[in-house]
């Protein structure tokens, strides 16, 4: 195994200023540098070889991303909306000009979800700008919520039993 300086030298990246470059990067907080005893003896001096260990700091990673024209933060993939979150959005899409409460999507069914869970879902939808208003009883769909295609979401399931206008079907 070659030492770092040997590898850099083999590709032509070592010159008289190489040590100063490492020191400057350490001083600016872009890397952390330390020498670690490897336990392997040097062939000539029989002393333990000290290996240079480098670690890029969070600031160093930010600078590297800037130099590569990458975003400064890693984007997390958007979480899929749950069925409990899709129901109020679908209801709001069917009734865009109406203020509605947390239970409105379930009013025509015999099932009424847990108030605390549904209120938490409604707050989450407000934070995601899909709904607006004061939870739990004064919600309204936003333009972002209107643009979401609820029927294409993997978690979407129509309510069993009676057909409803907010599921895309006309009531009989």
N, C-alpha and C positions, 0 to 999 in steps of 0.2 A: 504494500500500500504506500503510495507516494504521499509526502506531506503536501499541504496546500500550496506552499510556495513553489514546490517542484512542479505541481500541476499547472499553476499559473505561468511559470517559466516556460513549460513545454508548449503552451499556446501563445507565447509572446506577450504576456501581460505583466511581466516583472521588469521594473526599471528602478533606478536609484530612489524614486519617490514613492515606491509601493508601501513602505512602512509608514510614511507620513500620511498616506491616504487612509490607511486603516485607523491611524490615530485621530485624524480629522473626523472620520465617520463616528468614532466612539465619542469624541468631544461633543459632537452635535446630537448625540443620542439616537442615531440611526441604527447602530449595531451595538451589541454587547460582546466584549472580547475577554477571553481568559485563557490561560495556559494550564493544561491539565497533564499530569504525569501519566503516561500510557502504561508504564510498567514494562515496556519493551526496551532492551538495552541497545544503545547506539553501537554499531559495529566497530567503530574506532576507539571511542573513549570509554565504552562499557558503562556509561551512565544512562539513566532512564531518559527516554525521549520525552520532551515536553511538546505536546501537541497543541496547536492553536485552535480553540473552539470559538466559533462565531455564531451569534444568534441575532436575527433581525428583530428590532423592537417594533411595537405597533406604529410608532412614528415613521420608522424605516419602511414598513409595508405601505403606509400611506404615500410616501414619496415615490416608491416603486410603482404604485398604481397610477399616480399622476404622470410619471414618465412614460407609462405604457398606454396612456389615455383610457384607463379603466375607471369605473366609478369608485369613489372613495370608500363606500360601504358595500358589502355584499348584499344583494337584494335577496330577501327570503321569498320563496315561492308563495303566492297567495293561497291562503287556506280556502278549501271549498266550504261553501255555505251549507249549513245543516238544513234539514227539512223544517225545523222549527223557525229558522231564520228566513227561509224561502216563502213560507205562508204569509207573513205580514207584507212582504214585498209584492207578492202576487195580488193580495187584497188591495194594496195601495195602487198597483197598476190598473186594476179594474175600477177603482174609485179615486182618480187622481186629485179631485178637488174637494175631497171630504176629509175632515179630521176624524180619525178613528182611534179606538182604544186597543189595548193589548189583546183583548179576547175577541175582537171583531172577526178575524178569519175563522174562528171556531164556533161562532154564535149559532149557526144553523145545524150543528152536529150535537150528538149526545156526549161528545168528548170535550172536556175543558182541561187544558194543560195546567200544570203547576204555576201559580202566579209568580213566585220568585224566579223561577227559571225563565219564564216568558218575559218578565221585566228585564232580566239580565240580557236576554237575547235582543230585546228592543233597544236597550242602551248601547249594545255592541253595534247594532245597525245604524244608530245615530252617529256613533264615533266613526263608522266607515262611510258616512255621508250617503247612505242608501235611504235612510229615513231622516226626517227632521221633526223637531218638536219636543215637548215635555213628556217624558214617559211617566206613567203608563197609559194615560188616557187622551193625549193630544198629539197623535202622530200623523205625519203626512209624508207621502212619497216624494223623493227629490228627483231631479233630472237624471242623476246617476242611477238611481233606483229604477226609473222608468226605462232606461236603456238596457238594463240587465235582462237577458232572455231566460226567464225562470224555467220555462219548459225544457230547455236544453241542459240545465244543471243536472249532474249525475244523481244528486240526492232527491230530486223532485219526484213526488208520488202524489197523484190526485187523491182527494179525500174519498173514502169509500162511501157508498150509499148515494145520497142525494147529489145531483149535479149542481154546481154553483157557477155564478157568472164570473167569478174571479179565476176559475180554472179554464176559462176560454170557451165554456159552453153556455148556451142560453138556458135559463130556468124554464121549465115547462109549466 
